[in-house]
Amino acid sequence: MRQNRIFFFCKRSNYCRGPGEALLLPSIANILGRNLTDYGVSIVDVKSTGLRRYAKIFQRQREDEKINIPVACITDRDVMPDCAPAICINETYDKKEKLAKKKNRKWKVESEITNKGEYLHTIEEKASGQNVKTFIPEQWTLEYEIAANGLGEEMLKTIAGMRVRKNKDQEKEEDEKSKDSRRIYARV
């Protein structure tokens, strides 16, 4: 929750749906020579709780009361490429007829979207207004969009590096717990 209060002290704010975007956006900005901190930009990971709720904080019913902080809401389309369900969910989803038989699923595939423009407009309309603008990738997610447009190898290297760091952090934490346990038993 502490991180979500940061928007009260910023000049500009970016709300993103998850940790991927929260990590990528500052990195991309730094590569472009635009450190977000220098520009007073906060990145707030709303952890998939819905950008609309956060966007409404910056929107007022009366135009003369609007908050003059530019806000970017960065969300996913949540429409998978047709091949993704078989790779990411269950390999039996390799045929369209199997997809159609799956009842009550909460995800969609690209071939099920008949009017892409209308679909994107519906998502954008949920949070945009006044100084709030919603940005949606052309493809499935921001991470997928970046990888599909030429930075896939770099993304894989970054993810691998993050996993190595995470594993090292977990090992350190386990070592500390083990040391603490030994200290407690030594006192007994």
N, C-alpha and C positions, 0 to 999 in steps of 0.2 A: 504494500500500500504506500510506503514512503516514496517510492519512485514516482507514483502517480501524482503526487503533490508538486512535482517539479514544474509543471506547466504554469503555476502561479508566478514564477520568477523568470520566465523566458521572454524573449522577443518574438520567437517563432516556435511552433511546436509541430512535431511529427508523431502521429499516433500510428502504431503498426500492430498487426495482429498477433505477432509471435516473436520468439527470440531470434529466429533467422533474420528477419528484417532489422531487428534492433541491433544485431551484430553487423549486418552487411552495410546498412546505410552510412554509419560513420566511417567505415573502411573505404567505401566507394568515394565518399566526400574527401577523405584524406588523399586517396590516389589522384583525385582531381585538383588537389591543392586547396581544398576548401574545408578547413577544420570547422566542424559545426559549432564547437564551443566558442570559437572566435566570433561567430555570427549570432550567438545567443540562442541557438536552436536546441531544443530538448527533444529527446527521443523517448517516447513512452510506450512500453510493451503492454498492451491491454490484455494479453494472455487469452485471446479468443473469446473475450467476454462481450464483444459487440462494440464496434466503433461508434454506432449511433449514440449510445449513452454518453460517451466522452465528447463527441462532437456537440451535443446539445448544451454542454457547459459553456461553450463559446457562442452560442446562438441565442438571440433574444427575440421576443415577440415584436417589440418595437424597434424599428430600424435605428432610431436615434440613441438607443441604449446598447448597440452592438459593441462587442469587445474587439478592439483593433489589434488583435494578434493573429497573423496568418497561421492557419492550421492545415496540415496535410494529413489526411487519413489514408493510409496505405493498406490495402486489403488484398485478399486473394479472390480469384474467380470461383475457386472450388469446383471447377469443371475439369475433370481429368481427360487427358488424351485417351482415345479409345483403347489403347494397349495397356494403360496403367492399372486397371483393376486386376488383370491377370498377373501383373508383376507385384503390385503393392498389397493386394487384399487376399486373393485366392486364385490360384492358377486355373481353376475351372471356369473363370470368367473370360475365357479366350474367344467366346462366340457371342454375337449379339443376342441370339435367342436365350442364352443363359442369363444375360444381363436383364432381359425383359422379364424373366421368371422370378427374379429376386424381388420380393415384395417388401415394402416399407423401408427401402434403403434411403439413406440421407445424402447420397452423393449422386452426381450426374457425370456422364461422359460427353465428350464433344459432339458426337453424332446426334445426341438427344436435344441439342439446342437448335431450334429452328430459326430463331431470329436473334442473332448474336448482339446486334445493336440495341435492341429492346431489352435483352437480358442485362447487358452492361449498364444501360441507363437506369434500370430498376435498382441495381446495386448502388450505383453512384447517388441516386436520388435519396437514399436512406439517410445519408450523413451530410451531404453537401448543403451549403447555404451560408449566406453572409460571407465571413472570411474563412469558411471551412470548405476545402475542396477534397474530394475523394479521388484517389488514383488506383486504377485496377490494371493488372498486367493483361496483355493480349492473350496470354496462355495461362495455364493452370495456376501457378504461384509465382511470386517474384523470383524465388530461387530457381524455379524451373525456367522462367523466362531468361534469366541471366545465363544459365547453363546452355540453353538451346540457342542462344545468340552469340556463341563463340567463347564463352568463358567457362565451359564445362570442366576442363582440366584444372584450371585454377580453383574452381569451387571444390573439386574432389580433394585437391591438396590442402585447402583450408579446412575442410571437414575432417580429413585425416589428422591434421595437426591439432585440431580442437579435441578430437577423441583421445589423442596421446596425452594432451595436457589434462583432460578430465580424468583419465586413468591414473596419471601421476598424482593428481590432487586426491583421488580416492585412496591411493596407496598411502599417501602422507597422513590422511585422516585415520586410516586403519592403524598405522604405526602409532599415532598419538593415542588412540583408544587403547591399544595394547600396552603402551607405556603407562598410561593412567591406571589400567587394571593391575599391572605389576606393582605400581606404587601403593595402591590400596591394599593389595594382598601382603606386601612387605610390612605394612604397618600393623596388620592383624596378627 
